[in-house]
Amino acid sequence: MSSFIIAGNFSLNLSCKVFTTNPTTRHQTAHIHYLSDMHLTNKTSIPVEVRVFSNPANPIITDGTVVYIITKVAAVPPLVAIKHNIHFYLEAMSLSPYPGNPTDPNYDDFTPDNIVPWCWAIGLVATETLLLADNKSHGFDLSVSGYGCDATVGSSIRCRFEGSNGCWAHSPLKPNVSSVIQVCGPLAGIFASSHLELMIEHIILSLGTNTDASPISDSPSKKRKYAAVTPANTTLPSPTAVEATAQGLPAPATTSTTTLIPPMAAVEDSAALSEATLNPATDRDPGPTAGPSPATPVKPSKYKGKGKSSKV
């Protein structure tokens, strides 16, 4: 189990549309390739190639446009990296350009300042957690694989517990070798050819199937949240009883032994009748039956605007 995902802001340049033919189906697929730089927390950057699936929703982007990308990552083989000066392939899954004209001198003023992308990686721990050269940080290597340019390529990431981070300064975690873990954090640098270094901000140890989970029983022990609104006695009155009640006739006898309790409305009506009998002053013709009360006007939404466009 392995995954290597990066999300961040990139400036795309030198676009090129490339058609790829499937050797089996002979079906052609179009992609747009861009060149870009991936910035790191150590103030350096490395060249990368971004590939985007070409369709009407993904037109070619103007050179210099800053975009937010969620992308899979694959390390470029060393010989290819030397020839084309590209260290990583980025297979974009989602690409969103920021608004603005890249040729505008003030374009950078409207683009985000966070130029360092974040990485989410799932992989196999390859080494023990060791003290690094600064004598305060610790790190280990994580074997990952990523998909790029129609191939899955394996590589290693140096996962770093930064010594200046209070979370890891005194007690860095030490994942077991050959265990599967997940880490995420900003990209800190590059420690070897096509090997990134990640500054750990979050780590999940020992990913995998939980074999200790108990089997699911047929009848749930947890009370269902809708059970409380279901009446205990779901027996409905017969249509004959409903019709007889509507006509003022006594309801037919039933075999049920349930004790009937008069509804609260009937008790209140009896009390009101007794009070009217004792107080003749209130025993007068109520007059014609009042019509239905006018509908309550709808309260305007507090979100409705007060400009000219909101006036009826």
Residue, then its C-alpha position, 0 to 999 in steps of 0.5 A: m500500500s503506497s500513495f504520494i500526493i502533493a497539494g499546493n500552488f504552482s506557476l505553469n509555463l511552456s505548455c505543450k499538448v501531447f497525444t498518447t496512443n494506447p497500444t492495445t485499444r489504439h485509442q488516443t488520449a490528449h494531455i497538456h504538459y507544463l513546466s514549473d518549479m516546486h518550492l521548498t521550505n529551505k528556500t530552494s526549488i526543483p524543476v517539475e513537469v505537470r501533466v493535465f488531462s486535456n478536455p474542453a473543461n481544461p483549456i491550455i493555460t496562459d504561461g505564468t498563471v498560478v494554479y492550485i493543484i492536487t496531484k500524484v507524484a512520481a520521481v523521474p528516473p535519474l537518466v531522464a532527470i539529467k537529460h531534461n532537468i526534471h526531477f518529478y512528474l506531477e499527474a494533476m487530479s485537480l487544477s484551479p487557476y487563480p483569477g487575474n492576468p499573468t502579464d499584469p505587473n501587479y499579478d503577484d499581489f493577488t496570488p497566495d504567498n504560501i508557495v511551499p506545497w504540502c505532501w501526504a504520503i503512505g508508505l513502508v518505513a525503510t530505516e530506523t529513526l536516527l539523529l540527523a546532522d543538525n543534532k536536534s532533528h530525527g528522521f527516517d526514510l519512507s518508501v513510496s510509489g507514485y503514478g506519473c506519465d503512464a508509469t508507477v515509479g518508486s522512490s524514497i522520502r526522508c521524513r523529518f521530525e524537526g527539532s525546533n518543533g516542540c511536538w518532536a523536540h524531546s520525544p520523536l516517534k519511532p515507527n517500526v521498520s517495515s510498518v506502513i504509516q502515513v505522514c503529512g507536512p510541507l516539503a522541506g528540501i531534497f536530500a538526494s537525487s529525486h528524493l524529497e525531504l518532508m517536515i512531519e506535521h502529522i503522522i499515523l502509525s501502523l496502518g492496516t486491517n484491524t484484526d482485533a475487531s469483533p464480528i458484527s452481530d445480527s441485532p444492533s446493540k446500539k439504540r437507533k436514533y429514530a426508535a424514540v419517535t416510533p410509538a410503542n403501540t402502532t395499532l391503528p383504529s379501524p376505519t369503522a370506528v373512525e367513521a362512527t366517531a365522525q357521525g357522533l355514534p358510539a364506536p363499535a366494541t373492541t376486544s382490546t383490554t386497553t384502558l381509554i383515557p379521555p384526551m386533554a382537549a375533552v377535559e378542558d372543554s368540560a371545565a369550560l362548559s362548567e364555568a360557563t354554566l356557573n357564570p351566566a354573564t359569559d353565556r351569550d351568543p358568540g356571534p358569527t363565526a370569525g373568518p380565518s386570520p390573515a396570513t402572517p407576513v413573511k419576515p424578510s431575510k436578513y441576508k436580502g440586500k438593501g440596494k436597488s436590485s432588492k426593491v420590488 
